[in-house]
């Protein structure tokens, strides 16, 4: 289990989902300009984690994860 503490500054961000700074398979959910939650994408049909679509947030209605070839994450 990864016990590394996660830090992301949500103070200047609207509530919603943002690209994770280092993990394609995760995104950051900002709440109340103060709380950042590291969230994993769901698994695809192939059993591997999907990738967060970089420009799909922060609106939770449009924010999504998809297959790597669609998401376009490069790190």
N, C-alpha and C positions, 0 to 999 in steps of 0.2 A: 504494500500500500504506500502511495506517495504521500509523505507528510510535509512536503515543502509548502511553506506559507505562501499564499497567493495575494498579490497586491495589484490593484487597478484603481485609478482615481476617477470616480464618478461625479465629483463635485461640480463639474461644468457640463454635465451630460443630462439630457432628458431621460426619463425612465424608459427602459427598453433594452434591446439586445445589441451588442457590439462585437466586432471581430476580436477574438483572443489575440493578444500580441505575439504569441509564440507557438500556438497549437492550432492547426487547421481543423482538427476534430472537436474543438471546443469553441464556445463563445462566452461572452461576459454579459450577465444580466445586471443592469444598474437599477437601483430602487432608491427613491427619495434623495437623490443627489449625494448619498452617503454610503450605500452598501453595494458591494460588488460581489456577485456570485459566479464562480467558475462552473459552467454547465457543459456537459458532454453532449454531442449530437447523438441521435439514435443510430442503431445499427441498420445497415442496408441488407438487402436480400442475400448478399454474399457473406454475411457475418462480420463484416468490417464496419467500423464507425464511419458515418457520413462526414462530410466537411461542411463548415459553415460558409454560406454564400456571402462574401465580403460586403457587398453593397446592398444587402437585403434589409438591414435594420435601419434605425432602431425600432421602428414600428413593429410590435409583435404580430400584427396581421400579415405583414410581408416578410418578416424575418424567418429564415429557414435554413435547413441543412439539406445537402444534396450529394450526389456522387462526385468524387474528386474531379472528374473530367468536366463536370458542369460547374462546380463551385469556383474553380480557378484559383484556389489558394496556392501560394508559391513558397511557403516556408514549412 
